[in-house]
Amino acid sequence: MSDTATAQEGQGTPGYRALVLAMLLLVYTFNFLDRQILGILVAPIKADLGLTDTQLGALGGIAFAFLYSILGVPLALIADRTSRTWVVTVSLTVWSGFTALCGMAGNFWQLFLFRIGVGVGEAGGVAPSYAIISDYFPPHQRARALAIYSLGIPIGLAAGTLLGAWIAASVDWRWAFIVVGVAGVVIAPIFRLVVKEPPRPAASAERVPLGQVFALLAKKPSFWLMSFAAGFSSMCGYGLAFWAPSFFIRSFGLDLATTSYVFGSILLIGGTIGVFAGGWFADRMGQGDRGFYAKLPAFAWLTCVPLFAGGFLSSNITLAWFLFLIPNGLNILWLGPVNTAVQHLVPAHMRATASASFLLINNLIGLGAGSWVMGAMSDAMTASYGNEALRYAAVAALSFYLVAAVLMLLAVKPLRRDWVG
């Protein structure tokens, strides 16, 4: 079968493709479980180690994101040249091991260094997985496949919230890190045994210089616009995901367990529907207009702002739950469409590196700054608003969604021109 025919039809049987996707989803779930577990444990960690909101925001942001973002590019290049499945396996082992070590931290700097280790490990997980999915699934199914993979985000966020709170309440916050970390180490060899490295087109045998991939992407306005749009969206998204549990505790007086049920259900229900809907609509509507892959996220972000604002300003927990549910799906609806679009800005053998380049920008802006900026805003507003400072810091941060929507709308026309394959 020719390379073109293989790309059009996908690789492997439908059943095996589903198994591969399920394993990648499981690994991605642990990726976000290990990130989110810190968010639900903010209160006991703050009390135990005596940390400020700014320090906690740094643990959730720059400690994790800096090397995570930068190392993603060389690790993706290694994956493109060697074995993507091995890179994902080793990455899962490393980040899970450092997650377990977080449970042994005795002060801010120890926890900071262990969070850096989690970021180093997770740097090699996502971009190679995108490329594996794009190799196994034909073009007309890729957005849905990537959306199913992206379900790891709401599932992992919800699992981190629920498991972290349950283990912390049953034992203490340290054991929450240890349990989920050890579980990831156990899953890593199972993943490697089940997921086979997909055959690649003949062109993938070429050792493409990193500069060549960058040079190709740099000429495409859609790449820059989508990357910065996703970055500003992620600033708000990651910030809200990290600080929302603390908001429920401080502003509504909920205990840790109740907070985990309230926020975990929002993440799981809203996030799951939103991620899958994004992939489904993109595959349906994007075939006729490639610009739809950018339009859809822009309109979703614009809709998020008033709904999230209503939730944060509400004084009724039931009303807040419903107001948070819809935008929590809309704010990550972009994952399937935009990740698919990035895959189609370059030839097949450059996909992992292209995805890592996109993630470098997205994560440095969004993951690196989101939780830290919101934490710093909360500290700055405490003198004026006291225990309600976090509520108003979250509302102010919603402006990032407006910036993201404008940038994504500007990407619509260039994306039509830049699309490959």
N, C-alpha and C positions, 0 to 999 in steps of 0.2 A: 504494500500500500504506500502511496506517495506521502510526503510530508504534509502536503495540502489536504489530502483526503483524511489523513489521521487527525489533523487539527479540526476538520469539519465534523468528524464522527466521534471524536473522543477516543480514549484508550481503555482497554479492559471491558469486562462485561458490566451491564448495569448494576448487578448485585455487588460486584467487587468495588465499583466506583462508590456505591453507597457505603460500603464498609470503610473504604479509605476516608471518605468524608466524615463518617462517624468518629473515626479515630482522631482525625485532625480537629474535629469539634471538641472532643474530650480534652485534648492537649490545650486548645485555646481557652477552654473553660478554666483549666488550672492557671493559665496565664492571667486571667482577670480575677480569679479567686484570690490568687496570691497578692494582687494589687489592692483589691478592695478590702481585704481583711483588716488592713491597717485603719481604714476609715471607720469601721464599726467599733474598733478598739481604742479610738482616740480618748474617750473619757477615762477608762482605767489606766491607760499608758500615761496620760497627762497627770493623773493623780499620783501614780507610782513614781514617775521620773521627774515630776515637777516642770513640765515643758510649757512653753507659750504656744498660742495659735500659729504664730509665724514659724516657730521651729517645727511644729507638727505639719504645717503646710509644706515646708522644705522636705520633710521626710516623704510626703506623698508626691512631691513634684521633682525638684531638681536632683535630689539624692538618687532617685530612680531614673530620671529621664535623660540626664546628660550623656552618660556612657551608653545607655540603652539606645539613644538616637544615633550617636556617632558610630558605634560599633555595628549597627545594623547594616550599614553599607558594605564594609569589607566582608562581613559574614555572609551577606547575600551574594557577593561576588564569588566567595568560596563555594557557596551552594550551587551557583550557576555553573561553576567549573568542575565540581566534584559530585557529591551526593547530597541532595536536598534532605532526604530522609535522615541521614546521619547527622547533619547539622541540627535538625529539629530535635533529634534524640538527645544529643549532647547538651543542647540548650535547655531542654526540660530538666535534665539531671542537675545542671548547675543552678538554675534559678530556684528549683525546689530545695536544694541543699542550703542555699543562703536564706530562703524563707524559714527553714527550720532553725537556723542560727539566730534569726531575729528574736526568737523566744528566749535566747540566752543573754541578750543585751542588758547591760547594767546602767547605761547612761545614754545621753543624746548622741554622742559621737560614735559609740559602738553600733547603735541602731542605724545611724546614718551610713556607716561603712557597710553594714550587712545589706541595707537597702540598695546601695550601689551594686553589690554583688548580685542581687535579684535582677537589677536592670541589665547588667552584663549578660546574664543568662538569657533573659527574655529577648535580647537584641537579635538572637538568631532564630527566633521561633516563627514570626509572622510572615515576613517576605518570602522565605522558601515555601511556606505553606500555600500562599497565594499562587506561586508558580506551579506547585504540584497540582492544585485544583485546576488551573488553566490548562495543564497538560492532559489531565484525565477527562475533562468535560468539554464538549463541543461548544462553539461560541454562543449558540442560542440558549444554552443552559447555564452559562458561566455566572451571570448576575445572580441567579437563584442559588447556585451552588455556593458562591461566595457569601450570599446572604445567610444561608444555612450555617456555613462556617462561622459567620459573625454572630450567630446566636450564642456563641461562647461568651460574648460580652455580657448580655443580660443574665444568662444562666450563671456565669462566673461571678458577676457582681452580686446577684441574689444569694448564691451559695456562700460567698465570702461573708456577706452580711449575716445570714442565718447561722451558719456553722461557727463563725467567729464569736457571735454573741452567745450561742448555746454553750460552746466549750469554755468561754470566759466565765459565764455564770456558773457552770458546773465545777470548774477547776480554777483556772485563772487565765489571764490574757496570754501568758507565755506558752501555755500548752496549745493554744489555738494555732500559733505559728508552727509549732513543732509537728502537730498532727497533719496539717495540710501539706507541709513540706515533705515529710516522709512519704505520704501518699503519692506525690508527684514522682519521687525517685523510684518508687515501685512500678509505676505505670510506664516509665521511659523504655525499658527493654521490651515490654509487650508491644509498644508502638512500633519499635524497629522490626520486630518479628512479623508483624501483620502488614505494614505498609511497605510495598515494594517501590523502588525507584522507577518512575515511569520512563519508558523510552523517549528520547528527545529527537527533534528534527536534526538532519545532518548538520545544519548550520550551528547547532549548539555545541558541536565538538570544537569549534573555533574558540580560542582564548581571547575573548573580547576585552580590550583594555578598558579600565574603569573610566578613563577620560573620554572614551568614545561614547559610552552610554550617557555620561553627563552632557557631552557636546550635543548629542541628539535631543535630549530632553530640554536643554537650555534654549533651543531654537523654537520650542513649542509654547506659546503663551498660555495655552490651556493647562499645561503642567504647573506653571507658577501660580496661576489664578486658583486652580483647584487645591493645590497644596496649602496656600495661605488661607483660603476659605476654610478648609478642614481644620487648619491650625487654630484659627480664631474660634471656630465652633467647639473644638476640643478644649480650649481654655475654659469655656463655660461648662462644658459637659463633664470634664474630669474634676473641675472644681466643685460642681454641684454634687457629683457622686461621692466625693471625699467628705464634704462638709455636711451633707444633708442629714446623716444620722445625728451629728452634734446639734443641728438645728432643731430636730424633733425633741431631743433631750432638753435643750436649753429653753426653747420657746413654748413647748407644749408640756414639759414636765414628765415626759415618758421615761420609763426605766429602760435598761439596755435590751431586755428580752422583747418588750413591746415594740420598741423602736425597730428591732430587727424584723418583726412580722410586718409592721407598717411599710417600712422602706423596701424590704425584700420582696413583698408582693407587688409594689409599684414597679420595681426593676424587672421582675420576672414577667409580669403580664404585659405591661406597656412596652418594655424593651423587645420582647420576643415578637409581638405583633408588628412593631415598627420595623425591625430589621428584616423580617421575612417579607413584609409588604413592599419595602424598598426594592428588594431584588425582583420580586414578582412583577411590579409595575415597570421596572426598568427593562426587563426582558420583553414585556408585552409592547410597551410604547417606544422603547429605544431603537427597535429595528427599523422603524420608519423615520426616526429623527434622532441622530446621535446626540444632539443637543439636549434631549430630554434627560440624559444621565446627569446633567448639571442643573437643569431647571427644577427637577423634583426635590433635591436637597434644599435649594434656595427657598422655595415656597414652604417647605416643612419648617425651616428655621424661623421664618417670619411668623408662622403660626405659633411657634413655641413661646415667644416672648410674653404676650399678654396672659397666656395660660399659666406659665411658671410664676409670673408676677402675682397673679391672683392667689396662687397656692401659698407663696411665701408671705403674703400680706394677710392671709386669712387667720382668724382666731379660732376657727372650728376645725378640729382634726379630721372629721369625716369629709367636710367640704374640701379641705386641703388635699386629702387622699385622691379624690376624684379629679381635682384640678391638676395634680401632678401626673396622673396616669397617662393622659393623652400626649402631653409634650414629652414625656419620658420615652414614648415610642417615636415621636417625630424627630427628636434631637439626634437619634442614631440611625434614622432611616437612610442617611447618605452612604452608609458603609458598603452595601451591595453595589449601587450605581457607580460611585466614585472609584472604588477599588477596581471594578471592572474596566472603567474608562482608562485608568492608569495602565492597566495591563495591555491596552490597545494603543498606547502611544509609541510602543517599540516592538521590534520583532520578538518572536517567542523566546529565543535564547538569551534575551536581555531582561526578561520579566522580573525575576527576583531582585535584580539590581535596581530596576526602575521602581519597583514597589518600595525598596529600602530607601531610595532617594526621596520618594514622596513621604514616607514615614519619618525620615530625618527632619524634614521641615515641620510636618504635622506635630510630631512629638516634642520637638524642642520648644515650639510655641505653646502647644496645648497642654501636654503632660508636664513639661518642665515648669511652666509658669502658672497654670490654672489654680491648683490648690494653694500654692504659695501666695499668689496675689490675693486670693479670697481670704486667706488667713491673715495676711498683713492688713487688708482693709478692715477685717473684723477687729483686730487689735487697735487700729487707728480710730475706729468708731466707738470703741468701748466707753471712752470718756463721756460721749454724748448719749449713747443708747444703752449702756450697761449690758445686761444679759441678752438684749435684743439686737446687739450689734451685728451678729452673724446673719440675722434675717435681712437687714438692709444692705449688707455687703453682697449677699446673694442677688438681691434685686438689681443692684448697680452693675453686677457682672453680666447680666442679661444683654447689655449693650453689645457684647462681643458677638452674639448671634446676628445682630443687625449688620455688623461689618462683614461677617461670613456670608450672609445672604447676598449682599451687594457684589462681593468678589465672585461668588459662584454664578450669578446672573451674567457677569461680564465674561465668564468662561464659555458660555453657550455657543456663540458663533465660532470662536477659535477651535473648540473641540470638534466641531463638524469637519474642519479642515485637517486637523491633526490626527484623526483616527486612522489606525493601521489595521488592516485585516477585517 
